[in-house]
């Protein structure tokens, strides 16, 4: 990650047909996530409504990622604001049909421990132990082993973390597909263990989330497996 000093990239907005995203802060309110998520998960909670929790999580992520941009490389030439990726991952989890707001928040915050000075305890204090647990599962710590070991561990973790990781990989593959199509395929294949785990745990996904989510997740896993 870098603090990008060049000219702003993109014009903002989200194209549902192309599935591509170039966001700037002034366009976030027009992005489908907030409307879609609030409509789908607007039932009242005794402590905090799901809509209010999502609003708070989005504001928290925006504050944490202010001024941070993803690296511009030969694989992804545009140095996009870093918030674009986690927002896209949350949208993808919502599009699966997931009705677990903690999962949506964890999808949004999945990179926070790696990319900022946020601590796991702060995350837990802000959003509860489930969100903290999911994000910790999804956090790669070099001291714990190689990236391949990290992938194998996620494949065996709670099913919620696995689903978020699938959406995370799909988001990155889509970014590479626009920046460097040849590398996108190679990058997709680096996560075969994740796709195999999703397909191998199909019955668990079905029992936990239902047929609609199961179909969406397994279809995506097959698509990435054959990218």
N, C-alpha and C positions, 0 to 999 in steps of 0.2 A: 504494500500500500504506500502511496506517496501523497504529499501535499502538492496538488497539481497547480502550477502557476500560469499555465497557458490560457488561451481564450476558451470561453465556455463551449461545450460540445452539445449539439443537438437542439431540438426545439421543444422537447417535452411531449408528454402524452403516452398512451399505451394503445397499440394497434392489436386488437383481439384476433384479427384475421392472420396477421403476420406473426403474432406472438412475440414481437420485439419491443424493446422498451428503451427510450432515452428520456430520462426525467430531469426536470429542474424543479426547485422548490415551489415556484409559483404554479406548477401544474399538478401538484399532489392532490388538491381537492377535486380535480377532474378525473383522477385515476379511478377505475372501476372498483378497486379493492374496498374502499370505505363503504360505498353504497351496497355492494354485493354482500360483504361480510355483515354489515349491520342488519340488512334485511333477513339474512339467514340465521343470525345468532342474536336476535334482539330480545329473547325472553329475559325476564327480570331475575336477578340474583339477590338474595337478602342483603348482601354486602355491597356488591358492585355489579351493575349490569354488564353483560358481555360487550355491548356496544361501547360503554364507558371504558371498560378495560382495554379494548382494542384502540380506542382513541388515545388513552394514556400510554400504551405501548408504542404506538406510532410516534407520538411526541417525544417519548424517551429515546427511541432509536434515532430520530432526527437530531436530537441534541447531542447524542453520543457520536454520531457520524459527521457532524458539522465540519466542513473543510477537508474531509478525507475523500480521496479518489482512488479507484482501482488503478493498478499499474497499467501504463500504456506499453504494449509490447508488439512484437511482430505477429503474435497470435490474436491479440485484441488491441487494435491500433487506437481505439478511442478510450481516453482515460475518463470513464464515467464516474459520476458521484457514487461513492461506495454504497449509499443507502439504496440505490437502484436494485442491487442484487438481493438483499434480504427482503425488501418489499416484494420483489417478484417471487421469491420462494414462498412467502406467506400467501400470495395470490394463488400459486399453484396448489398449495395444500388446501386452500378454500375450494378451489375448482375440483378437487377430488370428490368433494361433498362432505368433508370432515366437519363435524358439529362439536368439536372439542376446542373451546376457545383457548385453553392452555396450550394446545398444540399450535394454534395459529400464532400465539405470542412467542412461543419457543422457536417457531420457524422464522419469525421476524428477527429474533435476537440470537440466532444460532451461531453467528460468528463473533459475537460481542466479546467473549472472553479472550479470543485469539487476537482480535484486531484493536482493542482499546484497553485502557487500564481498569476496566470494570472488573470487580471481583465476583466470585460465585455467591458469596454471602450477600453482597449488595443486590444481586439479581433476585435471590431468594426473598430478601426483605421487601423488594419492590413488587414482585409478581408471584411469590409463593413457592413452596418446595417442589411442586410438580414441574413448573417451568424451569427452575434451577436444575433439577435432575435431568430433564431432557437436554438442556443446553450443555451441561457438563458431559453427558454422553456423546454429544456431537462435537466436542472440542478436541482438537488434535494437539497433543502435548508431545514434543519431540523426545522428551526424557522418558516417555512411556514406550518408545519403540518406533518402528518404521511406519510410514504411511499405509503400507499394505496390512500391517498388524492392526492399525487403527480401523481400517475398513472391515477386517474380519471381526473385530470386536463389535462394531456397530451392527453387523449382520446378526449378532447373537443378543443384542440388547433389546429393551422393550420395543414392542411393535411400533409405538408412536415415533420413537427416534428413527427407526428404519424408514418409515414413510416420509418423514421430514428429509432424511438424507437422500432419498430417491428424488424428491422435488428439488433439492439443492443441486444434485448432479445434473438433472435435466435443465435447470436454469443456466448452469455454466456451459453445458454442451451447446445450448442455444446461442449464448454469447459468442462462443468460438465458431459456431457455424456461420455467423455473420462476419467475423473477423478473419478466420482462417479455416475454411471448410475441411481441408485435409487433416488439420490437427484435431478438429472436432471429433472425427471418428476415432482417432487414436486415444483421445482423452476419454471418450465414452467407454471404450473397452477397458480402461484402467479400473473401472468399478464393476466388473462382472460379478464379483462376490456379492455386491449389493443387489443386483438384479436377480441373481440366483436365490438369494435369501428371500426376496419378496415373493418369487414364484414358489419357492419351497415352503413358505409360511402362508400360502394362500388361504388355507382353512382357518388359520388363526385370524387373518385379516377379515375374512368373511364373518366369523363369529363376533369379532370385536366391533367392526364398523358397518357390516351389512354388504349386500350384493353390489350396490352402486359403487361404493368406494373401492371394493375389492376388484371390480371389473376395471375401473379407471387406473388403479395402481398396477395391476398385473399387465394391462395393455401397455402402459408406459414402460414397464420393465422389459417387456418383449421388444418394444420399439427401440429402446436403447441398446438392448442386447444385439439387435440386428442392424444397428445404425450404420 
